[in-house]
Structures are given as C-alpha cells and as structure tokens.
Amino acid sequence: MSITEQSPVAPVRFADHTTSRVGGPAAQWLRAETEARAVEAIRAADEAGTALFVLGGGSNTLMADDGFDGLVVQMAFTGIEQLPEAEAEGLADDRVRVRVAAGHPWDDAVAWTVERSLAGVEALSGIPGSAGATPVQNVGAYGADVSQVLHAVRALDRRTGQIVELEAERLRFGYRDSIIKRSMLEHGAASPQWIVLSIDLDLHRPAADGDASAPVRYAQLARALDVAEGTRASLQTVREEVLALRAAKGMVSDPQDPDTWSTGSYFTNPIVPASVRARLPEGAPAFAAGHDDDGVELVKLSAAWLIDHAGFGKGFGLPEVEPREGGPDGRGRDGQGLVGGRASLSTKHTLAVTNRGQASTEDILVIARTVRDGVAERFGVQLHPEPMIVGTAL
C-alpha cells in the first residue's frame, strides 16, 4: 500500500502533536508504529523526492502555520532493554548498556533506569519528547547531558539508505548540538541526513550499598538536595527534585497549564568571548566554556538573566492593566498585549515562549523576535533559538 493511501482523509495538524500546540497541517502523515515501517516510509519518500519531516515527541519543533507540504513520519515505536554483555563489547564492569527505541517517551526511559537503580540520566527527568531526539540536540539539564552517557545511535543514513551505527565520538557533540542537527541546518533541510532509530546508553550499575546517582554538578539541584556539588544522592530523590524544579518553571508537561505549552527553553545560553562578559552589568552570570579554535577564552551566559534584565519579565506579552516600571509592558496599541495575549513568555520562567490557548506559530515568533531584538539592543548579545523552526523563520 502506498504512503498516500495510508494518509487520513482529514489533514493532520502539527498543533495536535507538538508541545507548543501550534503548527499547520501536513500533506501526508504516517504514524510508524514499528522501526521497519518508519525505515520503509523514509526510504520511499527519499526515492520519490518527497519532502520529509520526521517527528518524535514534538517538544522541540515549531512548524509554520501553513504546515508542511510533504510527508511526516511520526516515530511511534517504543521499547527499552538492557543489552546482554555479549552485545556490550568493551563495557566497564561497573556499567550497563541500555537500548531505547527512538519513539520511546524520554521521561519514561529515565523512570525505567531509576527503577532499576541505573545511574546517569536521572538529572534529565521530566524533559518532554522522545528518546531519538535526545542525541540530535544533545539534550541537557541540571549539569548533565546525553553526550555524557551515550555510547552510540543506530540510524538510517538517508544518503545511502543503509542502517548504520554512529558512535558518540562521530556525533561531534557540542552545546545543544551534534553532527546530526548540523546536517539539517547546513543544508536547509526539514530533516537531517541521519534518522535515529535507537540509542544506546552506558549507565552505572548499582553499587552493593545502594542506588547512588551520578555526581550532582548543578548548584541549584545540589541546594534542593542539600548536598555538596560533586557528591551523590539517592536516584529517586534526584529524580523527584528535578521534576519539582522543572514543574516550578513550567517545564513539565501539563495539559491543564498553558505555561507548559511551549517548545521548552526557546533560547540557548549564549557562548561568547570572555570580553563580552566584561561589558555586562556586575552580577550577570557567566561560566567558563573553554576556548574557540583561535584560543580565545569563552564563557556561557544565562539567556534567562539577559531576557529578564532587558525588560522582558515573566509573562511578557500578556495583557496588563498598568505598565511595569523599568521595561516594556508588553501591550500593543489596542492595550491587549503583543499578539493580543495569545502568546507570552511563561509566567514561571523567562526562557519559554508559551501558547496561552489560541496562539499561532506566528504569535509565538512575534514574542520570540521581540525578546531577541530587545536583548541584542540592550546588551549586544545575540540569542539563538533552540527549537527547530520549519517553514518559517525567527
């Protein structure tokens, strides 16, 4: 049966399958419930020259209001298992290799590891989306990221049509970046050269005396756990504290809370020459970020701090009765706020641009552009989007 024949009569909208709840319809939509079906559909689309978009959990995607004039393959196949030692060649004695299907909900995978006292991804609890997307973005939070535990990915190489294994070193990870992501950005494609089918994670097996987490390397999390940075805590306690911290920022999906109707953090933390930090006000957070290819010292700034101190506080864009002191009040000429209050920064966290219930993709972008331009004007620092924007532009 052809892909077209598989498509539903009524168009499927991205708004119904993304965490931001925006985005138009696709010309064709296939929900692939097995890896084989996904591979078959992707190969067929590439052979036919059909535009292709591969969708996971929809947490890091901002699709144009006009939708996508091509085929969407939704990776809906799941599965997680501990690989036998015979398939985990070269693994240290204190490690376990776990394979997760691309369509498996990421937080379910984290919960599975915690239940089995396997340490390494507990600080990544509560992140929405699917497992297959995590290496593409090098997903991270609270001092941890996927590259720290990823052994390899199995992927379909669209250039050759073959299934390949890419070890972590080949993915050339960076901050919220990988060679997979760059293959999309560099060629202006809707989907990357490699489509992740499963990921292999090397996790710490439980010690004889308990279920200790990986070392806690984030100050806010360490304070919440009441431990020193670099020390360990109970896996379950770390997971619970991370979920609580994320929920307080509107970063745990909740169908009843518009503060969670977003792509997550909209902007990445800027990595800039250390000289840029010297131009910023005293108290602006900055963290060592190594050196660039020319040996220039780099620092990572806080996008949330820059946004807030440029005058865009929590809830910016919502209708307000009175202007706030010291910065833009978010109201348009009609007094209803930018884009009429349909979109705003989260009322809990300035990094998320949220759909208040009736927003379009363009509404989300209006808020994001306003914030980006305001930060550039105030501090001379350029913010870059974290989500993949398809069919339109920031």
C-alpha positions in Angstrom: 0.0 0.0 0.0 1.4 3.4 -0.9 2.1 6.2 1.6 -0.6 8.3 0.1 -3.2 5.6 0.7 -2.1 5.4 4.3 -2.9 9.1 4.8 -6.1 10.1 6.6 -8.8 12.0 4.8 -8.7 14.9 7.2 -5.4 16.7 7.4 -3.3 16.0 10.5 -2.1 19.2 12.2 1.2 19.7 13.9 -0.8 21.6 16.6 -2.2 18.3 17.7 1.2 16.6 18.0 3.5 19.2 19.4 4.0 20.5 23.0 3.5 24.1 21.8 0.2 23.2 20.3 0.8 25.2 17.1 1.6 24.4 13.5 -0.5 23.7 10.4 -1.4 20.5 8.5 0.8 18.1 6.7 0.1 16.9 3.1 0.7 13.3 4.3 1.1 11.8 7.7 2.2 8.4 8.7 2.3 7.1 12.2 5.1 4.5 12.2 4.5 2.0 15.0 7.4 -0.2 14.0 11.0 0.6 13.1 10.6 -1.3 9.9 7.6 0.8 8.8 9.5 4.0 9.6 12.5 2.9 7.5 10.3 1.8 4.6 8.4 5.1 4.5 11.6 7.2 4.8 13.3 5.3 2.0 10.3 5.5 -0.2 9.9 9.2 0.3 13.6 9.9 -0.4 13.5 7.7 -3.6 10.4 9.6 -4.8 11.9 13.0 -3.9 9.1 13.8 -1.5 9.8 16.4 1.2 10.2 14.6 4.5 9.8 15.6 8.2 10.5 13.1 10.9 8.6 13.8 14.2 9.3 12.4 17.6 7.6 13.7 20.7 7.0 17.2 19.2 8.7 19.0 22.0 11.4 20.9 20.1 9.5 21.7 16.8 8.0 24.9 15.7 6.2 24.3 12.4 4.8 27.1 10.2 1.1 27.9 10.3 0.9 26.9 6.6 2.0 23.4 7.6 4.3 21.0 5.7 3.9 20.2 2.0 5.3 16.7 2.2 5.3 13.5 4.3 5.5 13.5 8.1 6.7 10.2 9.6 5.8 10.1 13.2 8.2 7.8 15.2 5.7 6.0 17.3 7.6 2.7 18.0 8.8 2.1 21.6 10.9 -0.3 23.6 13.7 -0.3 26.1 16.0 -3.1 27.2 19.3 -3.9 28.9 21.6 -5.4 26.3 23.3 -8.7 27.2 27.1 -8.5 28.0 27.8 -10.2 24.7 26.3 -7.2 22.8 28.0 -4.6 25.1 31.6 -5.1 23.9 34.3 -3.1 25.8 31.9 -2.1 28.6 33.5 -1.5 32.0 32.5 -3.8 34.9 30.5 -1.0 36.6 28.5 -0.1 33.6 25.3 -1.4 31.9 24.3 -0.7 28.3 20.6 0.1 27.7 19.0 0.4 24.3 16.0 2.7 23.8 13.8 2.9 20.7 13.6 6.3 19.0 9.9 6.8 19.7 10.1 5.8 23.4 9.0 8.8 25.6 12.2 10.1 27.1 10.9 10.6 30.6 9.5 7.0 30.7 13.0 5.8 29.8 14.5 7.8 32.6 11.9 6.4 35.1 12.8 2.9 33.9 16.5 3.4 34.6 15.8 4.9 38.1 13.5 2.0 39.0 16.4 -0.4 38.2 19.0 1.7 40.1 20.9 2.6 36.9 22.6 6.0 37.2 23.4 8.5 34.6 20.2 10.2 33.3 18.2 10.9 36.4 19.0 14.6 36.2 17.3 14.6 32.8 14.0 13.7 34.3 10.9 15.5 33.1 12.3 16.5 29.7 9.5 16.0 27.1 9.9 14.4 23.8 11.2 11.1 22.5 14.5 9.3 23.1 15.5 9.5 19.5 15.7 13.3 19.6 18.0 13.5 22.7 21.3 13.0 20.8 20.2 15.3 18.0 20.0 18.3 20.3 22.4 16.8 22.9 19.7 17.3 25.4 20.8 18.5 28.8 19.7 19.9 32.1 21.0 20.4 35.7 24.6 19.7 34.9 24.0 16.6 32.8 23.6 16.0 29.1 23.0 12.9 26.9 26.5 13.0 25.4 27.9 12.1 28.9 26.3 8.6 28.7 25.6 8.0 25.0 27.6 5.1 23.6 26.1 5.1 20.0 23.0 5.6 17.9 21.5 3.3 15.3 20.3 5.4 12.4 19.1 5.3 8.9 21.6 7.2 6.7 19.4 8.8 4.1 22.3 9.4 1.8 22.9 5.6 1.3 19.6 4.2 2.5 21.6 1.9 4.9 21.2 1.5 8.7 24.4 2.5 10.4 25.8 2.7 13.9 27.3 6.1 14.9 29.4 6.0 18.0 29.3 9.0 20.3 32.7 10.4 19.0 31.4 10.6 15.5 28.4 12.7 16.5 30.8 15.7 17.4 28.6 16.9 20.2 28.5 20.5 21.2 26.3 22.6 23.4 22.7 21.6 22.3 24.3 20.4 19.1 25.5 17.4 17.1 26.5 16.5 13.6 23.0 15.1 13.1 21.5 18.5 13.9 24.1 20.3 11.8 23.3 18.1 8.8 19.9 19.7 8.8 20.9 23.3 9.4 23.8 23.3 7.0 21.6 22.1 4.1 18.4 23.8 4.9 16.6 20.5 5.1 13.5 19.8 7.2 15.0 16.5 8.5 18.7 15.5 9.0 20.8 13.1 7.0 20.6 10.5 9.8 17.3 9.4 11.3 17.8 8.0 14.7 16.2 4.6 15.2 17.5 3.7 18.7 20.1 5.0 21.2 22.5 3.0 23.4 23.3 4.5 26.8 26.1 3.3 29.1 24.8 3.7 32.7 26.3 2.9 36.1 25.1 -0.3 37.6 24.0 -0.2 41.2 26.7 -0.4 43.9 26.4 -3.1 46.6 25.4 -0.5 49.2 22.7 1.4 47.4 21.4 3.3 44.4 23.6 6.4 44.3 23.1 8.9 41.5 25.8 10.3 39.2 27.6 13.2 41.0 25.4 16.3 41.3 27.0 19.1 39.3 24.5 21.8 39.3 24.3 24.3 42.2 20.5 24.7 42.2 19.9 21.0 42.3 22.6 20.5 45.0 20.9 23.1 47.1 17.5 21.4 46.6 19.0 18.0 47.6 21.0 19.6 50.5 24.3 18.0 49.3 27.6 19.5 48.2 28.2 19.8 44.4 30.1 16.8 43.1 28.6 14.4 45.6 25.8 11.9 45.1 22.3 11.3 46.3 19.5 8.7 46.0 18.5 8.2 42.4 14.8 8.5 43.2 15.4 11.7 45.3 17.3 13.3 42.5 14.5 12.5 40.0 11.9 13.9 42.4 13.8 17.1 43.0 14.5 17.6 39.3 10.8 17.1 38.5 9.8 19.6 41.2 12.3 22.2 39.9 11.2 21.8 36.3 7.5 21.9 37.3 8.1 25.2 39.2 9.4 26.6 35.9 6.5 25.2 33.8 8.9 22.8 32.2 7.0 19.6 32.9 4.1 18.9 30.5 0.7 19.5 32.0 -2.5 19.6 29.8 -4.1 22.0 32.2 -1.3 24.5 32.4 -0.6 26.9 29.5 2.8 27.7 31.0 3.9 24.2 29.8 2.5 24.7 26.2 5.8 25.6 24.7 8.9 24.1 23.0 10.7 24.2 26.3 13.6 26.7 26.6 13.2 28.8 23.5 16.7 30.3 23.5 20.1 28.6 24.2 22.5 30.1 26.7 24.9 32.3 24.5 28.6 31.2 24.4 30.6 34.3 23.8 34.2 35.6 24.1 35.0 36.4 27.8 35.5 40.1 26.7 31.7 40.3 26.1 31.1 39.4 29.8 33.2 42.5 30.7 30.6 44.7 29.0 27.7 43.3 31.0 26.5 44.6 34.4 28.0 43.3 37.5 26.2 40.2 38.6 25.5 38.8 35.2 26.1 35.1 35.4 28.9 33.7 33.3 30.5 30.2 33.3 33.8 29.0 31.8 33.2 27.4 28.4 36.7 26.6 27.2 38.3 28.3 24.2 37.5 28.6 20.5 39.7 27.4 17.6 41.8 30.5 17.8 42.4 30.1 21.6 40.0 32.9 22.6 38.6 32.3 26.1 34.8 31.6 26.0 32.1 32.0 28.6 28.5 30.8 28.7 25.9 33.5 29.7 22.5 33.0 31.1 19.8 33.6 28.5 17.2 33.8 31.2 19.1 36.6 33.0 19.7 38.6 29.8 16.0 38.3 28.9 14.8 39.4 32.3 17.3 42.3 32.6 16.5 43.5 29.2 13.0 44.2 30.5 11.1 41.1 29.4 9.9 39.6 32.7 7.8 36.5 33.4 4.5 36.7 31.5 5.8 39.4 29.0 3.2 39.8 26.3 0.2 39.2 28.4 -2.4 42.0 28.7 -1.6 44.2 31.7 -3.6 47.0 33.5 -0.6 49.2 34.2 2.9 49.3 32.5 5.7 47.8 34.5 8.4 50.1 35.7 11.8 49.8 34.1 10.9 48.0 30.9 8.4 47.2 28.2 5.0 46.4 29.4 4.1 44.0 26.6 1.0 45.9 25.5 0.2 46.7 21.9 -1.8 49.8 20.7 -5.0 48.0 21.5 -3.9 47.5 25.1 -4.3 43.8 24.7 -0.6 42.9 24.8 1.6 41.7 22.0 -0.4 39.3 19.7 -3.4 40.1 21.8 -2.3 37.9 24.8 -2.5 34.7 22.7 1.2 34.1 23.4 3.7 35.2 26.1 6.8 34.3 28.0 5.9 31.8 30.6 4.6 33.3 33.9 7.0 31.0 35.7 10.2 31.2 33.6 11.5 33.7 31.0 13.1 31.2 28.7 9.9 29.6 27.5 7.5 31.2 24.9 4.1 29.9 25.6 0.8 29.4 23.9 -1.9 30.8 26.1 -4.6 28.7 24.4 -5.2 30.2 20.9 -1.8 31.1 19.6 -0.5 30.5 16.1 3.1 29.8 15.2 3.5 33.4 14.1 2.2 34.6 17.5 5.0 32.6 19.2 7.5 34.1 16.8 6.4 37.7 17.5 7.2 37.2 21.2 10.5 35.5 20.4 11.6 38.2 17.9 10.7 41.0 20.3 12.8 39.4 23.1 15.7 38.5 20.8 15.8 42.1 19.4 15.5 43.6 22.8 18.3 41.6 24.3 20.6 42.5 21.3 19.7 46.2 21.7 20.3 46.2 25.5 23.4 44.0 25.8 24.7 43.5 22.3 24.3 39.7 22.7 22.6 37.6 20.0 20.2 34.9 21.3 19.7 31.8 19.2 16.6 29.6 19.1 16.8 26.1 20.5 13.8 24.5 18.7 13.9 23.5 15.0 11.8 26.1 13.1 10.4 24.7 9.9 8.7 26.5 7.0 9.2 30.0 8.6 11.9 31.8 10.4 12.7 33.7 13.6 
